[in-house]
Amino acid sequence: MNREKIKIAVIGCGRFSPFFVPLFKAHPDVEKVYVCDLKPERAEEFSKRFDVEIIKSFEEAITSDKVNSVAIFTPRTTHAPLVIKALKAGKHVYSSVP
């Protein structure tokens, strides 16, 4: 069975996402990992630290053909609206807050 490889944008470079970026990178079904944060310096630090590319915004991630999944690591009160927008855009979603 040929499955589409995961191309995931990690949204939010705060306290929890540093534990997940290496896990996503190591997963055999993940082809590409991007990072995004409202604070560009955080995304830059993650880009260098984990050798991943930056995607400029959540909106770019959910409209880009190069991303098919997003992982939400933003403050918990923002999860529902972001998840709903990503799902409506046809993206697979990992939410760190149920």
Secondary structure, DSSP 8 states (H G I E B T S, - for coil): -----EEEEEE--SSSHHHHHHHHHH-TTEEEEEEE-SSHHHHHHHHHHHT-EE-S-HHHHHH-TT--EEEE-S-GGGHHHHHHHHHHTT-EEEES--
